[in-house]
Amino acid sequence: MMASVVMLLSNSFRPDPRVAREATALAQAGYEATIIAWDRRGELSQCETRDGYRITRVQTVRSVYGGGMRQILNLPRFWREAIRRTMSIRPDIVHCHDLDTLPAGWWLKRLIGAKLIYDAHEDYPAMMSLYLPALAVRGLAVLERYLLKRVDYIITASTFFADKLRRQGIRDIVTIGNYRSLAPFDALGDDALTAARKGLGLNFDDLVVVYIGGFSRNRMLIPLIETARMMPDVQFLLWGGGHQKAAVEEAVKNVPNAHYLGWLPSEKVPLYTKMADIIYYCLLPDYPGAIYNAPNTLSNAMAAGRPVIANDVGDLGRIVRETGCGVLLQEVTPEEIRKAIEYLRGPEVRRQLGEAGHRAAEEKYSWDIARRVLIDVYKQVVNVHS
């Protein structure tokens, strides 16, 4: 009988793309996988099964996203309920996604002897510097250093963050990027893409720039909308949600060619990424976590064979520069974005950059490759556990 694993997640799993890919891969490899997610608003099903793994959502601890210091009271309540549910399963492995679930994983390791995997989607203390006072951020960094010495294996989404941890003397680290399987993208033909454009009221020959992703404070979305004012013949589409939602909704009000289209279900991401001519993804460069961001959006663009406009930070800049899959901005301003879009107006330029990204996704930056790394990590942890 294969080992069992419980994944702890502090969002509601709508689903979370990275977590879904990992859980599916584990289920396909024969592991009994369960995700315990925190549905803070009680919006989704309490329990469901998909792709061979189970999801159970904690809905008794109500909260909001972006609560800042107020979450100090709510997080321990979520940990307590997650621990209670995990104790009833008694898994062989607890897989914690991000630092805000790791304290619960550490307690579970002590209580039931489970092996503990930490999956760092980003540098959590650095990311929280956008939302919390400096003293609280320092406290998170101390907590992270303490707990990292007590986990059995660390997975990072960013090579830059893995290198940072190695410099701190942490071992047993592997990077599994936010890469996508190519199959859902390659299966989309011209008819599907034309129908998607038609459904949005777009013409076949419109130049379309798309952003799909979170609206957290580290995403430079307003400069993109300001660029739309300068380019009335180009269509700008934004899907997502988060802290900047209200600002985005306000910004597009008087820009006829810029449209906020709400949250995009994950199964629709391949279609609307490939429907686009250009994918935009730029990060706020002057906050500590910028270099540790490992964007799903870039992987989607590469899988779809679409060029990306990005800025030169962390793995984002490294991969775009290495693969030649897009245009890197040295400064994220409406004028610089406009220049990049003008450069990409030519279909042949877009084709060459898009093909470079797709080729790199096939050869290196593919989930089909990363999945094998994940399974190898689990084999190592299970063998040690045995």
N, C-alpha and C positions, 0 to 999 in steps of 0.2 A: 504494500500500500504506500502511495506517495505521501510526502509530507504535506501538512496543512499550513496555510499562511493567512494571517489577518493583516490587512492594510488599514492604517489609520489616516484619516484625511479630514482637514478642518473646513473644507467646503462641502457643498451639497451633492457633488458629483452629478453634473447636468448632462453628460459626464465631463470630467477633467480629462483632456485628450491623452496626456502622458500616463496618468494612472490607468485609464482604460486600456491603452496598448499593453502596459505591463501585466495587468490582471488577465487580459485575454491570452497573452503569451504563456503565462504560468498555467492557466487552465488547460491550454492546448498541450502543454508538456506533462499534464497529469496531476498537477498540484490542486488541492482543494483550497480555493481562494475565496476569501470574503473581504469586502470593503466595508468598513464602518465609517460613515461620513456624517458630517455635522450639517444638517439642514436647518439653518438658523431661523428661517421664516416658516418652516413647515409647509413648503410649497410642492414637494414631490412625494412619490409613493414611499411609504415607510419601509417596504421590503420589495425587492424584485430580483430577478435572475436574468442575466444576459451574457451571451458568449461563453457560457460555462462557469461563470463565477456569480457569487451572490452579493447583493448590496443591502445593507441595513442602515437606515438613517436615524440619527439621534435628532428628535424633534421636540424633546421635552426641555431643552435648554435654548430658549429664544434669545436672539440677539440680532445685530445688524453687521454688515460688512463695513470695514473702515471705522470701527468703533473706537480705535485708539486705546487710550489708557483704560477705558471702560471694560475692555475685554479681560483685564486682569481678574475681574470677578467672575466672568462667564467661562473662561477657558478651563479653570480647575473643575467646574461642574461638568463640562464636556469630557474632560479626561476621566473623571470618576465614572461616568456612564459608559464611556468607551472601554474602560478597564473591566467594568462589570460584565459587559457583553462579551468581551474577549475571554474572560475567565470561564464563561459557559462553553466556549468552543475549545479552549486549551490548545492553541495551535503550536506547531513546532517552531514557527518563525513569526515574528512581528515586524512588519515593514512600515516604517513611519515616513510619511511624506511631509517634509519641511519641519522646521524646529518647533512649530507650535503644536506638534503631536508627539515630539520625542520624549518629553517628561513622562507621558503615559506609557510609552514603550519601555522606558527604563524601569518603571515600576513593575510592569508585566514581566520583564526579564527576571527581576528579583523574586516575584511572586510565584511564577510557574516554570521558570528555567528556560523560557523560550529564547532562541537566538534572535538578535536584534539587528535589523538592517535599517540604516538611515539613508533616505533618498532626498538629497538637497536639490530642490528645483532651482534654487538661487542662494546667494549669500543673504540669509534671512535678516540678520541684524542690519546689514547695509541697506537692504530694501526697506526695512521699517524706519530708517532714518528719515524717510519722506513723511512719516505719520506720527512719530513719537518724539518726546524730548530726548536730548542727548544722554541724560543720565539713564533713562530707560533702555536706550540702545546699547550703552556700555554694559548694562546688566544682562541683556540678551547675549552679548558677546561672551561674557564670563560664563553664563549658563551653557552656551554652545561648546566652549572649550572643555568644560567639565564633563558634559555628556558624551562628547565625541570619543573620549578615552574609554568609554564603557560600552560602545557598540561593537558588533562583530564584523560588520562590513559597511563601507560607505559608498554610495552611488551619487555622483554629481551629474547635473545636466550640462555643466560648463567645464571646459578644460582649464580655464583660468582659475576657477574656484578649487578644482582638484589640485592645481599647482600650489595655491595658497595654503591648503591644508597640509600638503607634503612638506612645505617649508616650516610648518609648525611641528613637524615630527610625526604626523599622523600617517599610518600605513593602511594597507588593505583598502585602497580606493580605486574605483574604476569610473570612467566617464561614459554615460549612456545618454547621448544627445536626444533632443526632442525631434527625432527624425520620423518621417512618414513612410508607410508602405506605398509603393508606386502604383499598385494595382487599381485602386479606386480612381486615380487620376488618369491612368492610361486607358481605362475603359470608356472614358467620356469622348464621344465623337463630335463632329461639327454640328450635327443636328441638335444634340442636347445643348450645346453652347449657344447656338442661334435661338433656340426656344427660351433659354434662360434670359438672354438679352431682351427678347421680345416681351417676356413676362414682366420685365422691369421698365418697359417703355423705351428701350434703347434701340438705336439703329445699328445695323450690322457693322457699319463703317465708323461708328463713334469711337474715339479714343477714350478708354475707360481706365481710370486709376482707382485702385481698391485698397482699403485697409480693413483687415479682419483680425480682431484680437481684443484683448482687454483694454479698458479705458483707465488703467491705473495712472497715477500721477507722473510716472516716468516715461510715458508715451507722448511724443511731440505731435499732437493731433491738430491743435489750433493753427500752427503754421501751414499745415496741409490745406485746411479750409480757406485760409487767407490766400493761398496760391490759387484756389478756384476762382476768386474774384479777378485775378489777372489773366485767366485762361477760360473765357466763357464758352469756347468751342470744345472743351474737354469735360467729360463727366467724372465726378468724384463721388465714390460710394464708400460709406463707412458702416461696418457692422461691429457690434460689441456692446459692452456695458461695464460699468464701474464708476469710479470716483469722478471722472470727467464727463459723465453722461449729460448732466444738465448744461455744462459749458458747451459741449458739442451741439446739443439741441438748439441752444441759443445762437451759436455761431453760424449754423446753416440756415437760419430763418430767412435771411435776406440774400442768400446766394443761390440763385435758381439752379445752378449746375452742381451743387453739393447736396448730398442726400444722406441723412442718417436713417438706417433701415432696421434698427433694433438688434436683438440678439440673434445670431445665426446658429442653428443646431449643428452639431459637429458633423452629422452625416451630409450636410449641405456644403461644407467647407470646400471639398474638392471641386464641386461644380462651379461655385462662384469665384474661386481662385483662378481656375482655368478659363473662365469666361472673361476675366480681366485681360487688359493689355499690359498693365504695369502694376506691381505690388509695392506698396509703401510701408516702410517700417523704420522709424527713427526714434531713438531713445534720448532722454534728457542726459547729456554727457557729464554734467558736473555734480552728480551725486555718487556716493561711494559704491553703490551696487551696480552701476552701469556696465562695468566690464564683465560682470558675472551673469548677465542676462543671456539665456539660451532660447531664442524665440522659436515657437512653433511656426510663426508666420513665414520665416525664412525657409524652413523646411517645406512648407506647403508650396511656396513659390517655386522652389527647385523641383519638387515632384511634379508640379503642373507645367514646368518648362516656361515659366514666366519671369522676365527680368525684375529685379527688385531695386528700389531706391532706398538706401540705408545710410547710416552714418558710421564712422570708423571707430567703434567701441567694442572691446571684448571679442567674444566668439563671433558676434555679428559681423564686425569688420573683417576679422581674420578669414572667415569662410567666404565672404563676398570677394575679398582680394585674392584669395588662393584659387578660387574656382572661376573667377571672371564672370559671375552670374548676374552682375548688376552694376549700379553706379553708386559710389561712395561719396557722400557729402562731407566736406571738411567743416562746414557750418550749416546748421539747419535753420534756414530763413526762407520765407516765401520766394525770394528771388533765386536762391540756389536750387530750391525744389523746381521752380519753373524752368531753369536752365537744364536740369536733368531730364525733365519731361520732354523738352524740345529736342534734346539729343536722342531720346527714345521714340520720337515720332516715326522715324523710318522703320517700316516693317522688317527690313533685313537686319538692322541693328538689334531689334527686339528678338528676332529669331536666333541670331548668333548667341546672344547672352542667355536666352532661355534654354537653348540646347546645351550650353556649357553647364548650366545649373542642373539640368536633368541628367546629363552624363555623370556629373559628380555625385548626384543622388544614387544613381545606379551602382557606381563603383565604390562609394565610401559612405555617403551620408544618407543611408537608407535604414528604415526600421527593420527590414529583413536581416540586415547585418547586426544591428544593435540588439535585436531579440536574442541572438545566439550568445551575446556577451552576458545578458541578463540571466539566461538559463545556466551559463557556466558559473556565475556568482552563486546562484542558488545551490548548485551541485557542491561547490566548495563549502558553503555554510552547512548544508545538510550532512556532508561527510564528516565535518568537524563535530557537528552535533551528535552524530551517531557514535 
